[in-house]
Amino acid sequence: MVIPVRGIGLVLFAGVASSLIAAYCWMRGVHHLGADRTAVFMHLLPLSTALIAMFVLGEKFRAFIYWEAVWCCLALFWHKLKAGHFFYYKII
């Protein structure tokens, strides 16, 4: 399969930025903050992906993005409430 010249940038972005750089940054964050603190942010990945697609790729804001944001916020609220530190969260 031959990659068109116009698609080389997308392949490089998918291969380098999302696979290497993002994974490296995530692992550094887990190492620095600990797995128990960073696990809650996994709920934000679908929302951040949709928002990046809106700004970078020009996707339109649709109802599923709204509901995704609502569910992500509810998941974060539930996790922090369950952990007992909703009103106080020490970053470092």
CYANA upper distance limits for C-alpha pairs under 8 A (distance plus 0.5 A):
  3 ILE  CA      7 GLY  CA      6.80
  3 ILE  CA      8 ILE  CA      7.11
  4 PRO  CA      8 ILE  CA      7.19
  7 GLY  CA     11 VAL  CA      6.80
  8 ILE  CA     12 LEU  CA      6.64
  9 GLY  CA     13 PHE  CA      6.57
 10 LEU  CA     14 ALA  CA      6.54
 11 VAL  CA     15 GLY  CA      6.42
 12 LEU  CA     16 VAL  CA      6.14
 12 LEU  CA     17 ALA  CA      8.00
 13 PHE  CA     17 ALA  CA      5.54
 13 PHE  CA     18 SER  CA      7.20
 14 ALA  CA     18 SER  CA      5.83
 14 ALA  CA     19 SER  CA      7.09
 15 GLY  CA     19 SER  CA      5.91
 15 GLY  CA     20 LEU  CA      7.66
 16 VAL  CA     20 LEU  CA      5.72
 16 VAL  CA     21 ILE  CA      7.00
 17 ALA  CA     21 ILE  CA      5.52
 17 ALA  CA     22 ALA  CA      6.74
 18 SER  CA     22 ALA  CA      5.63
 18 SER  CA     23 ALA  CA      7.60
 19 SER  CA     23 ALA  CA      6.48
 20 LEU  CA     24 TYR  CA      6.51
 21 ILE  CA     25 CYS  CA      6.65
 22 ALA  CA     26 TRP  CA      6.58
 23 ALA  CA     27 MET  CA      6.62
 24 TYR  CA     28 ARG  CA      6.68
 25 CYS  CA     29 GLY  CA      6.68
 26 TRP  CA     30 VAL  CA      6.72
 27 MET  CA     31 HIS  CA      6.55
 28 ARG  CA     32 HIS  CA      6.52
 29 GLY  CA     33 LEU  CA      6.36
 29 GLY  CA     34 GLY  CA      8.08
 29 GLY  CA     38 THR  CA      7.92
 30 VAL  CA     34 GLY  CA      5.40
 30 VAL  CA     35 ALA  CA      5.92
 30 VAL  CA     37 ARG  CA      8.47
 30 VAL  CA     38 THR  CA      6.50
 31 HIS  CA     35 ALA  CA      8.01
 33 LEU  CA     37 ARG  CA      6.70
 33 LEU  CA     38 THR  CA      7.23
 33 LEU  CA     91 ILE  CA      8.06
 33 LEU  CA     92 ILE  CA      7.40
 34 GLY  CA     38 THR  CA      6.93
 35 ALA  CA     39 ALA  CA      6.35
 36 ASP  CA     40 VAL  CA      8.16
 38 THR  CA     42 MET  CA      7.84
 40 VAL  CA     76 LEU  CA      6.93
 40 VAL  CA     79 HIS  CA      7.37
 41 PHE  CA     45 LEU  CA      7.73
 41 PHE  CA     76 LEU  CA      8.29
 43 HIS  CA     47 LEU  CA      8.46
 43 HIS  CA     72 CYS  CA      6.16
 43 HIS  CA     75 ALA  CA      7.32
 43 HIS  CA     76 LEU  CA      7.49
 44 LEU  CA     48 SER  CA      6.52
 44 LEU  CA     72 CYS  CA      6.56
 45 LEU  CA     49 THR  CA      6.53
 46 PRO  CA     50 ALA  CA      6.76
 46 PRO  CA     68 GLU  CA      7.97
 47 LEU  CA     51 LEU  CA      6.71
 47 LEU  CA     65 ILE  CA      7.65
 47 LEU  CA     68 GLU  CA      6.76
 47 LEU  CA     69 ALA  CA      6.47
 47 LEU  CA     72 CYS  CA      7.67
 48 SER  CA     52 ILE  CA      6.54
 49 THR  CA     53 ALA  CA      6.66
 50 ALA  CA     54 MET  CA      6.76
 50 ALA  CA     65 ILE  CA      7.19
 51 LEU  CA     55 PHE  CA      6.91
 52 ILE  CA     56 VAL  CA      6.23
 52 ILE  CA     57 LEU  CA      8.11
 53 ALA  CA     57 LEU  CA      5.49
 53 ALA  CA     58 GLY  CA      7.04
 53 ALA  CA     59 GLU  CA      6.33
 54 MET  CA     58 GLY  CA      5.38
 54 MET  CA     59 GLU  CA      4.78
 54 MET  CA     60 LYS  CA      6.65
 54 MET  CA     61 PHE  CA      7.44
 55 PHE  CA     59 GLU  CA      7.70
 61 PHE  CA     65 ILE  CA      7.08
 61 PHE  CA     66 TYR  CA      8.41
 62 ARG  CA     66 TYR  CA      7.39
 63 ALA  CA     67 TRP  CA      6.84
 64 PHE  CA     68 GLU  CA      6.38
 65 ILE  CA     69 ALA  CA      6.66
 66 TYR  CA     70 VAL  CA      6.85
 67 TRP  CA     71 TRP  CA      6.63
 68 GLU  CA     72 CYS  CA      6.55
 69 ALA  CA     73 CYS  CA      6.64
 70 VAL  CA     74 LEU  CA      6.67
 71 TRP  CA     75 ALA  CA      6.53
 72 CYS  CA     76 LEU  CA      6.71
 73 CYS  CA     77 PHE  CA      6.57
 74 LEU  CA     78 TRP  CA      6.49
 75 ALA  CA     79 HIS  CA      6.56
 76 LEU  CA     80 LYS  CA      6.67
 77 PHE  CA     81 LEU  CA      6.47
 77 PHE  CA     86 PHE  CA      7.90
 78 TRP  CA     82 LYS  CA      6.41
 79 HIS  CA     83 ALA  CA      6.61
 80 LYS  CA     84 GLY  CA      6.77
 80 LYS  CA     85 HIS  CA      6.29
 80 LYS  CA     86 PHE  CA      5.26
 81 LEU  CA     85 HIS  CA      6.90
 81 LEU  CA     86 PHE  CA      5.62
 85 HIS  CA     89 TYR  CA      6.63
